[in-house]
Every structure is written in C-alpha cells, then in structure tokens.
Amino acid sequence: MLDRNDDLREALKRAASALKTHGPRFALGGSYALWVYGAPEPVHDVDFVVAEADAEAAEVTLRKAGFQIVHAPEDWLFKAYADDDVLVDVLYQLNGVSVDATTLSPADVVDVLAIRMPVLPPTVVVSEKLLSLNEHHCDFAALLPAVRAVREQVDWDAVRAATADNDFAAAFLMLIGRLGIT
C-alpha cells in the first residue's frame, strides 16, 4: 500500500506526463516546486500552473489522463483528482493575476521524479506564497521550514519588491530576517 506522499508523487508524475505530451504549457508550482529545490515534501496536494487562456485545454488533457475534474467555487483554479483524495490543483491565476507566458517563462526545466518538467523557481514561489498571506490565512509556521530550506536559492531583494504592498509578507520577511534565515 502506498503512503500519502507516494500517492501525491504518482499524481504529480501522471499529470506532468499528460501535460507534457498533450499540452498546454505548464509549470510545477507551490510547495512541490519548493520540494524540488530542497524544501520538505508537502502532504496536501500538487500545484501546477497554466496560462489562463489554456485552462480549458489543461482540463481536457487531465480528464483524458483519467483525472476527475472538479470546478471549485474559486474562479482561479480547477481541481483534478487522481483518486478519491489525491488532489492536483491547476492554477490559472496567482493572487488575482492571470497566468500567462510571462508567468511561466522563469520556470527551469529539471528532472522531477524522473520526468523533465518546468518548475517555477523558489523566488517566484516564495513571492506568490507571501502574496497570498492575509488576515484569513497567515500561517507563518507552515512557511518557515520551506523558506529555511530554499533560502540560499531565493533572490530576497526580488521577493521584498514583489511583496512590498502586503503587510503580512513584510511581517514574515522581518521575522525570517530576525531569525537569521535571510
């Protein structure tokens, strides 16, 4: 019997293989992207990012690959279930901004679980995670281990510039500075 991470890894590989073969252009994002660069492995879901204009094509590709597609109430992603509870989120907006080719362009193509795929770099992922912090979602404890693990691969000046208007991000950046992480 597979454990939770094995199930997530299988879903990641299956979705990436399908998207790589049939399109559209995509990148691995979120906590699994940080995992590729050395952060702790997530246990909740896998995040892929596609251009908003390609969301429907991504949905078709994943449905043909055997994923059950669920349209969430949020209008910035759809959910693709590999099995009953193994979730792949496909995001086509990040923090209210439509994903396009420019968003995907910094992705590095790397081997992930023996599949070459584009992965958003740590600076982009950390910036997006910090931009998502707000009064309803402000869990610094979940971010600390990941940020600590990838800290040397992050352009902290770029993160500060990208998140300058978010007070929660500023507080997190101050905290990790005082902790000696940055």
N, C-alpha and C positions, 0 to 999 in steps of 0.2 A: 504494500500500500504506500502511495506517495504521500509525503508531508505537504504542508501548505506551500512552502517555497518551491518544491518540485512542481506542484500544480501551476503555480504562477509562472515558473520558468517555461513550462510546456506551452502555456497560453501565449507567453511572450514570443517564443520561437514560432509557433503556428501563425500568429498574427503577422509577425515580421516577414515570414516566408511568403505568405499570401500577398501582402502589400508590396513586397519586393518584386514578386513575379508578375502581379496583375495591376499594380498601381493602386492609388496615386502615390506621388512623392510623400514621404513621411519622415519623422524622426522619433526616436525614443526620447521621452521626456520624463519629468517628475523624479520620484525617488529612485526608480530603476536606472535612470540616466546617471544619477549621483552614485549609485551602486557600481556602475561600470567603472567609475573613476575612484572607487575605494570606500565609499560610504557603506554603512550597514544595509543589509538586504531588507527591502520592505516586505510586509506580510499582508497588505491590504489589497492592492491592485497594481496593474501595469498601466502606464500612461503613454499613449502615442499622440503625436501632434501632426495634423494635416492642415493644409490651406482650407480656409472656409469654403472656397469655391469647389474644393474636392471632397467635401464631407460626404456627399451622396455616393460618389464613386467608392470611397473607402467603406462605406456601409455595404454596398453591393459586394465588394471584394470579400469582406469578412463574413457576410451571410453565406456566400458561396463556399467559404472555407469551413462552414459548419458552426459559426458563432450565432447565438441568438441575439438579435439586436433589440435594444430597449431604448426608447426615446424618453429621456429624463425630463422633468419639468424645467430644469435649467436649459437655457437656449444656447449654450456654448459648447456642448459635448453630446455624444451619444455613448451608450454603454453596450459592450459586446461581451456576452457571457460564453466562455468556453464550455463550462459545465454549470451546474446549478449555482455555485457560489464563486466561481473563478472569473474575476472581472478584469476586463480590459476597457479602460476609458479612452475614447478617441476625442481629443480636444481640438476644436477649430477656432476657438477664441481663447486668449490668455489674458485674464484680468480685464475683460471687457474690450480687448483689442483683437480684431480679426487676424488670424494667422494667414500669412501669405508667403511667397517665395523668399522674401527678405527675412522673415522669422526663421525659416528653415535653413537659410544659407550658412549660418555659422556651424551647423552640425558637422561633426567629424565622423568619417566612416571608420568604424572599428569592429573587431570581432567581439560579438556578444553571444556567448553560449554556442560558439562555432558557426555563427551566421554573421556575415559582414553586413552592417546596417548603419545608417546615420544616427548619431546620438547627439543631442543638444549638449553643449559644453557646460561645465559647472558654473561659470559666471552667469550664463543665461538662466539656468535652472534655479540657482540661488536667488537671483534677482526676481524671477517670477514667483517663487515661494514667498519671498519677503513682501512683494507687492500684494499678495493675497491675504496678508495679515490685516485683521480689522477687529472691531470691538466684539464681534461674534465668533471670531476664530483667531486666537492669539496664543498658540501653543508653542512657546519657545523650547520646551523640553523635547519635543519631537524633532525640532530643527537642530539642536545643539550637536548630537552625535554625528549627523550627516555633514554639517558645516565643519566641524572639527576634523573630520576625516579627509575632506577635499580642500581644506583651507589654502594649501600651497598652490593649488591649481586655479584659484579664483582671482580675478582682477578686482580687488576690493574697491579701487577708485571707480571702476565702471559700475559696480553694484551700488555704491553710495550715490553716484549720479543718477542711475536708473530708478532708485527708490527714494530720492530726496523729498518727495512730497508725501510720503507715508510715515506718519509719526510712529507707528508700531515697528516698521522696519528700522527707523532711526534708533528706537529704543533697543532693538535686538542688536544692531551694529555697535551701539555703545556698550552693551553687555559683553559681547564677544571680544571687544577691544579691551575691556577691563579684565576679562578672564585670560587675556594673552593669546587668544586664538588668532586674531588678525595682527 
